[in-house]
Amino acid sequence: NYSPHTDAFPESELELEHVFGYRGLNSRDAVCVTASGKLVYPASRVCVVHDLSLNRQHFFLRHTKAVMCLAGHPNGRVIASG
């Protein structure tokens, strides 16, 4: 069946599965290790929590600009990003 051209976007959603890379340019103290041994690092506007033992990643996606630094609490349970 023919459907005429339309400027409407198709109904779809994208989901981030894995981040390849690390933003180190102009970053300071940009890698932290959690109490459970997971790495936390920025990749542009995304903060990646990488469980190396399972090779799984979780993401914090609410930054509107590139993440320039991370700071970890000494207990390893809280990480601040900005």
C-alpha positions as CSV (number, residue, x, y, z in Angstrom):
1,N,0.0,0.0,0.0
2,Y,1.2,3.5,-0.8
3,S,1.3,6.0,1.9
4,P,1.9,9.7,1.1
5,H,5.0,11.5,2.3
6,T,4.6,13.0,5.8
7,D,6.9,15.2,7.9
8,A,5.7,13.4,11.1
9,F,8.3,11.4,13.0
10,P,7.7,7.7,13.4
11,E,6.6,6.4,16.7
12,S,9.7,5.0,18.4
13,E,11.9,5.3,21.4
14,L,15.6,4.8,21.7
15,E,17.2,3.3,24.8
16,L,20.9,3.6,25.7
17,E,22.4,0.1,26.1
18,H,26.1,0.7,26.4
19,V,28.6,3.6,26.4
20,F,31.9,3.2,24.6
21,G,34.2,5.9,25.6
22,Y,35.2,8.3,28.3
23,R,35.3,12.1,28.5
24,G,38.7,13.0,29.9
25,L,39.3,16.3,28.1
26,N,39.2,19.2,30.6
27,S,37.9,16.8,33.3
28,R,39.3,16.7,36.9
29,D,39.0,13.7,39.2
30,A,36.6,12.2,36.7
31,V,36.7,8.5,37.7
32,C,35.3,7.2,41.0
33,V,35.0,3.7,42.5
34,T,32.0,2.9,44.6
35,A,32.0,0.8,47.7
36,S,30.8,-2.2,45.7
37,G,33.7,-1.8,43.2
38,K,31.8,-0.2,40.3
39,L,33.4,2.5,38.2
40,V,31.7,5.8,37.7
41,Y,32.8,8.1,34.9
42,P,31.5,10.7,32.5
43,A,30.9,10.3,28.8
44,S,29.8,13.8,27.7
45,R,26.4,14.4,29.4
46,V,26.1,10.9,30.7
47,C,27.4,9.5,34.0
48,V,28.1,5.8,33.6
49,V,28.1,3.4,36.5
50,H,30.0,0.4,35.2
51,D,29.9,-3.0,36.9
52,L,33.0,-4.6,35.5
53,S,32.4,-8.0,37.0
54,L,29.1,-8.3,35.0
55,N,30.0,-5.9,32.2
56,R,26.8,-4.0,32.8
57,Q,26.2,-0.3,32.8
58,H,23.6,2.0,34.4
59,F,23.3,5.6,33.4
60,F,22.5,9.0,34.9
61,L,21.0,11.0,32.0
62,R,19.8,14.2,33.6
63,H,22.8,16.5,32.9
64,T,22.2,19.2,30.3
65,K,25.9,19.9,29.6
66,A,29.1,17.8,29.6
67,V,30.1,16.5,33.0
68,M,33.4,18.0,34.0
69,C,34.0,16.4,37.4
70,L,33.0,13.8,39.9
71,A,33.4,13.7,43.6
72,G,33.0,10.6,45.7
73,H,32.0,10.5,49.4
74,P,34.6,8.5,51.5
75,N,32.0,5.8,52.2
76,G,31.9,5.1,48.4
77,R,28.1,5.1,48.4
78,V,27.5,8.7,47.1
79,I,28.9,10.3,44.0
80,A,28.3,13.9,43.0
81,S,28.7,15.0,39.3
82,G,28.8,18.3,37.6
